Amino acid sequence: MPPFLKKKPTGPEQKSFINPLHSDQYSTMPCLSEQMKSWKYTAVIVIVLLQFMLILPASATITAKTSWHETITKGDTVTLVGTESTNGTVAIWVIGRNYFDIKTVNPDKKGNFSFVVKPDETRKYSSGQYAVLIVDPGQNGAIEIEPLVWDEGIKIADRGKIVTDIGTEEALRAVVTPEVNAILNAAVRPGVDDIITPYYFYVEEPVVHFDAMSGMGAQLRLPNQTTGEKIVVTGTTNMGVENQLRVEIRDQTSNALITSGNVPVVDGTILNRWAYELAAPGLQKGDYFITVGSLKGSPTGTALLTIARQNSQPIPETGATHGLDSGFDIFIPLLISLGALGIIGVIIMVSIKK
C-alpha cells in the first residue's frame, strides 16, 4: 500500500519537530522520508493521468445554422460548421423520415470544416425528426463504422462485417431515435475508435402567420382598415432569415392583382418575423385577399382584409353641452312662435277696447 494510503502512524513511528515558522508551536507529522515516498507516488499518478488525457481522442465540435431553434424548414439552407476535427476525413450521415444520405468532408489543417445542405435537398425532407451524425475517425484516422445501402435495407458494418440492420429507407419513420441508437451501439464495439456524435432537428413545412387574426380556416380576417390611410400587415414565419417573402394583394371578387412587393424575414425571439407596409392613401373601399409566401415556393398564408370608406362627417362629441345645444335647436323656433302669437293677441285686445 502506498504511504499516502496508510493509516496515521502512531507510537514510535510518529516523530515530532519544531515548526521553524512558529517556534512556539509543535506539530506532529510522519518523517521526511515517508513524505518523499508519498510525493513520488503522487507524481507518478499525476503523470499517468496527464498522459491519459493527452491520448483521449479529439472529436469535431459542430455548430448548426438552421431556419430557427433546431428546426429545418423545407426549402431552407442548413449549414454545419465544425472545429477541432484533427483526425482526418469526417463522415456526415443524415437520417430522417423516408430519407438516408451520407457525405464526407475534409477539415483543414486546423481541424475546421463547413458543410452546406442546399434548398433543393431540404425540399426532399419530410416532416418529422431528423438526425445528423458526425462520424469522426478517431486516433487511427480510419472510419470503421460505415453503412451498406442495399435494396433490401441499410446495413451497418464494422470494417465490412455487418453488425446491425436499420431497415429500408422507405421504412424510416418520423422518429429516428431507435435507428440512431443502433448505430451508436455499433461504435462502441471492441477495436472501434470512431466517435459518432448525433445532432437532432425537426423538419417542418414552410408556414406564414398573420398577427391580430380573427376567424377560422378560409375565413381568417385581418382588422378592418380605412381608405386614405397607411396599411401595415405583420406576422411570423418558420422560414429562415435568408428568405424573402412575396406579398400580393388581390381583389376578392375579380382576383385582380392590386399591388405586390417583397419583404425580408427578420430574426425573432420565438419565431422569425415579417412586415409589409403600403403607404397612404392605401387601398380603395372593398374586400381584398392578402397572400404571403416564399419566393422559392407556393403561397403559404392568406387572409381577408376589408377597407372601409373614410367618414368625412365629423363625429359629434357626447356630453352635457351637446345635449343643451340640441334642445335649443327646438326651443328657439317655438319661443319665436309664442312671441308672435302674444303680439297678435295684444293687438286684438287694443282694437276691441277702442
C-alpha positions in Angstrom: 0.0 0.0 0.0 1.4 3.4 -0.9 2.4 5.5 2.1 -0.3 8.2 1.5 -2.9 5.5 1.8 -1.6 4.2 5.2 -3.3 4.9 8.5 -1.9 7.8 10.5 1.3 6.5 12.2 1.3 6.2 16.0 3.8 5.2 18.7 7.5 5.1 17.8 6.8 5.7 14.0 5.5 9.2 14.9 8.1 11.9 15.3 7.9 15.5 16.5 9.7 18.6 15.3 9.5 22.3 15.9 7.8 24.3 13.2 10.5 26.7 12.0 7.9 29.3 11.2 6.3 29.2 14.6 8.9 28.1 17.1 6.4 28.3 19.9 4.1 25.7 18.4 4.7 22.0 17.9 3.5 19.8 15.1 3.3 16.0 14.7 4.0 14.6 11.1 5.4 11.5 9.5 9.2 11.6 8.9 10.6 13.3 5.9 11.5 10.0 4.1 7.9 8.9 4.3 6.7 12.2 2.8 9.1 12.0 -0.1 7.8 8.5 -0.9 4.2 9.8 -0.9 5.2 12.6 -3.2 6.8 10.2 -5.6 3.7 8.0 -5.8 1.6 11.2 -6.3 3.8 12.4 -9.1 3.6 9.1 -10.9 -0.2 9.1 -10.7 -0.4 12.7 -12.0 1.9 11.9 -14.9 -0.2 8.8 -15.8 -3.4 10.9 -15.7 -1.9 13.6 -17.9 -0.8 11.0 -20.4 -4.3 9.5 -20.4 -5.8 12.9 -21.0 -3.4 13.7 -23.8 -4.3 10.5 -25.7 -8.0 10.9 -25.4 -9.4 11.1 -29.0 -10.5 14.6 -30.0 -13.7 14.8 -31.9 -15.4 17.5 -34.0 -17.5 20.2 -32.4 -20.4 21.3 -34.5 -22.4 24.5 -34.8 -25.6 24.3 -36.9 -27.3 27.2 -38.6 -30.9 26.2 -39.3 -34.2 28.0 -40.0 -34.8 28.7 -36.3 -34.3 27.0 -33.0 -33.1 23.5 -34.1 -35.8 23.4 -36.8 -35.3 22.9 -40.5 -38.0 24.4 -42.8 -38.2 22.6 -46.1 -36.5 24.6 -48.8 -34.2 26.4 -46.4 -30.4 26.1 -46.4 -28.7 24.3 -43.5 -25.1 25.0 -42.6 -22.9 22.9 -40.3 -19.7 24.4 -39.1 -17.1 22.1 -37.4 -14.0 22.7 -35.4 -11.3 20.6 -33.6 -11.6 17.8 -36.1 -7.9 16.8 -36.5 -8.2 13.1 -37.1 -8.9 13.1 -40.8 -12.0 12.9 -43.1 -15.3 13.3 -41.4 -18.4 11.5 -42.5 -21.9 13.1 -42.2 -24.9 10.9 -42.1 -28.4 12.4 -42.4 -31.3 10.2 -41.3 -34.9 11.1 -41.3 -38.4 10.0 -42.4 -38.0 8.1 -45.7 -34.5 9.6 -46.1 -30.9 8.4 -45.7 -27.8 10.1 -47.1 -24.1 10.2 -46.3 -21.5 12.7 -47.3 -17.8 13.3 -46.4 -15.8 16.5 -45.7 -12.1 17.1 -45.3 -11.2 19.5 -42.5 -8.4 22.0 -43.0 -5.0 21.8 -41.1 -6.6 23.4 -38.1 -9.5 20.9 -38.0 -12.1 23.4 -39.3 -14.7 22.5 -41.9 -18.2 23.5 -43.1 -20.9 21.6 -44.8 -24.0 23.1 -46.6 -27.3 21.3 -47.3 -28.8 23.2 -50.2 -32.5 24.1 -50.5 -33.0 21.6 -53.4 -32.0 18.8 -50.9 -34.0 20.0 -47.9 -37.1 20.1 -50.1 -36.9 16.3 -50.2 -37.2 16.1 -46.5 -40.5 15.0 -44.9 -41.9 16.5 -41.7 -40.6 14.8 -38.5 -37.4 14.2 -36.6 -34.1 14.2 -38.4 -30.6 13.2 -37.1 -27.3 14.4 -38.4 -24.5 12.1 -37.3 -20.9 13.4 -37.3 -18.6 10.5 -37.6 -15.0 11.3 -36.6 -12.4 8.6 -37.5 -10.7 8.8 -34.1 -6.9 8.4 -33.4 -6.3 5.8 -36.1 -7.6 8.1 -38.8 -9.8 5.4 -40.4 -13.6 5.1 -40.2 -14.6 1.7 -39.1 -18.4 2.1 -38.9 -20.0 2.5 -42.4 -23.4 2.0 -43.9 -24.1 -0.6 -46.7 -27.1 0.6 -48.7 -28.6 -2.4 -50.4 -32.0 -2.9 -52.0 -33.2 -5.0 -49.0 -32.2 -2.4 -46.5 -29.4 -0.3 -44.8 -26.8 -2.5 -43.1 -24.4 -1.0 -40.6 -20.9 -2.6 -40.9 -17.8 -2.7 -38.7 -14.9 -2.8 -41.2 -17.1 -4.6 -43.7 -18.7 -7.0 -41.2 -22.5 -6.4 -40.8 -23.4 -5.8 -37.2 -26.9 -4.3 -37.4 -29.7 -3.5 -39.8 -31.8 -0.3 -39.6 -34.3 -1.3 -42.4 -35.1 0.3 -45.7 -35.0 4.0 -46.4 -38.8 3.9 -47.1 -39.4 2.3 -43.7 -37.7 5.1 -41.7 -40.3 6.8 -39.5 -41.0 10.3 -38.3 -38.9 9.4 -35.1 -35.5 8.0 -35.9 -34.1 7.7 -32.4 -34.1 3.8 -32.4 -32.1 3.7 -35.6 -29.6 6.2 -34.3 -29.1 4.3 -31.1 -28.4 1.1 -33.1 -25.6 3.0 -34.9 -24.2 4.4 -31.7 -24.1 0.9 -30.2 -22.1 -0.3 -33.1 -19.5 2.4 -32.5 -18.6 1.1 -29.0 -17.6 -2.4 -30.3 -14.1 -3.5 -29.3 -11.4 -2.2 -31.7 -13.6 0.7 -32.9 -12.4 4.2 -32.1 -14.9 6.1 -34.3 -16.5 9.0 -32.4 -20.1 9.4 -33.6 -22.0 12.5 -32.3 -25.7 12.9 -33.1 -27.5 16.2 -33.6 -31.3 16.2 -33.7 -33.5 18.6 -35.7 -37.2 18.8 -36.6 -38.3 19.4 -40.2 -41.4 21.4 -40.9 -43.4 22.6 -43.9 -43.0 26.4 -44.5 -45.8 28.4 -43.0 -46.7 32.1 -42.6 -48.9 33.5 -39.8 -50.6 36.9 -39.6 -50.8 39.0 -36.4 -54.1 40.0 -35.0 -56.2 37.5 -36.9 -59.8 36.5 -36.3 -62.0 33.7 -37.7 -61.1 30.2 -38.7 -59.9 28.3 -41.8 -60.7 30.1 -45.1 -62.4 32.9 -43.2 -59.3 34.3 -41.5 -59.7 38.0 -41.4 -57.4 41.0 -40.5 -58.7 44.0 -38.6 -60.6 46.4 -40.9 -58.8 49.4 -42.1 -59.8 52.7 -43.7 -59.3 54.3 -47.1 -56.8 57.1 -47.2 -54.6 55.6 -44.5 -51.3 53.7 -44.5 -51.8 49.9 -44.3 -49.4 47.8 -42.2 -49.6 44.0 -42.0 -47.3 41.9 -39.8 -46.8 38.3 -38.9 -44.4 35.4 -38.1 -42.9 32.5 -40.1 -40.8 29.4 -39.5 -38.6 30.2 -42.6 -35.0 31.3 -42.1 -33.7 34.9 -42.3 -32.1 34.2 -45.7 -35.6 34.2 -47.3 -37.6 36.9 -49.0 -41.4 36.8 -48.8 -43.7 37.7 -51.7 -46.8 39.8 -50.7 -49.7 40.1 -53.1 -53.0 42.0 -52.5 -55.9 40.9 -54.8 -59.5 42.0 -55.2 -61.7 39.4 -53.5 -64.3 39.5 -56.3 -62.3 39.6 -59.5 -59.0 38.2 -58.2 -57.2 41.0 -60.0 -53.8 41.9 -58.7 -53.9 45.3 -57.0 -50.3 45.6 -55.7 -47.4 43.4 -54.6 -43.9 43.6 -53.1 -41.1 41.6 -51.4 -40.3 41.8 -47.7 -37.4 40.2 -45.8 -37.7 37.7 -43.0 -36.0 39.1 -39.8 -34.8 37.3 -36.7 -37.4 36.9 -34.0 -37.4 35.8 -30.3 -39.6 32.8 -30.8 -40.5 32.7 -34.5 -38.9 34.8 -37.2 -41.0 37.9 -38.3 -42.0 39.8 -41.4 -43.8 43.2 -42.0 -45.5 44.7 -45.1 -46.4 48.4 -45.4 -48.4 50.1 -48.1 -48.1 53.9 -47.9 -51.1 56.2 -47.8 -53.6 56.6 -49.4 -53.6 52.8 -49.1 -56.5 50.9 -50.8 -59.9 51.9 -52.1 -63.1 50.7 -50.3 -63.6 47.0 -50.7 -62.6 43.4 -49.7 -59.2 42.1 -50.6 -57.1 38.9 -50.2 -53.6 39.3 -48.9 -51.3 36.3 -49.7 -47.8 35.9 -48.3 -45.4 33.2 -49.3 -41.8 32.3 -50.1 -40.2 33.4 -53.4 -38.9 29.8 -53.7 -42.3 28.1 -53.4 -46.0 28.4 -53.4 -48.0 30.8 -51.3 -48.3 29.7 -47.7 -50.6 32.3 -45.9 -53.8 34.1 -47.0 -56.1 36.5 -45.1 -59.1 38.6 -45.9 -58.8 42.4 -45.5 -61.7 44.8 -45.6 -61.2 48.5 -46.4 -64.0 50.8 -45.2 -64.7 54.2 -46.7 -63.3 57.1 -44.7 -66.1 59.1 -42.9 -66.0 62.7 -44.0 -68.7 63.9 -41.5 -67.3 65.0 -38.1 -68.5 62.7 -35.3 -70.1 64.9 -32.6 -68.8 64.6 -29.2 -71.1 63.3 -26.5 -71.7 65.2 -23.2 -73.9 67.7 -21.4 -73.1 70.6 -23.6 -74.1 68.7 -26.7 -77.5 67.9 -25.1 -78.2 71.6 -24.3 -77.4 72.6 -27.9 -79.8 70.0 -29.3 -82.6 71.3 -27.0 -82.1 74.9 -28.0 -82.4 74.0 -31.7 -86.0 73.0 -31.0 -86.8 75.6 -28.3 -85.9 78.8 -30.1 -88.4 78.4 -33.1 -91.1 77.5 -30.5 -90.2 80.7 -28.5 -90.5 82.9 -31.6 -93.8 81.4 -32.5 -95.2 82.0 -29.0 -93.9 85.6 -29.0 -95.6 86.3 -32.3 -98.9 84.9 -31.0 -98.6 87.1 -27.9 -98.1 90.2 -30.0 -101.1 89.4 -32.2 -103.2 88.9 -29.1 -102.2 92.3 -27.7 -103.1 94.0 -30.9 -106.5 92.3 -31.0 -107.2 93.4 -27.4 -106.3 97.0 -28.0 -108.6 97.1 -31.1 -111.5 95.8 -29.1 -111.2 98.4 -26.4 -111.2 101.2 -29.0 
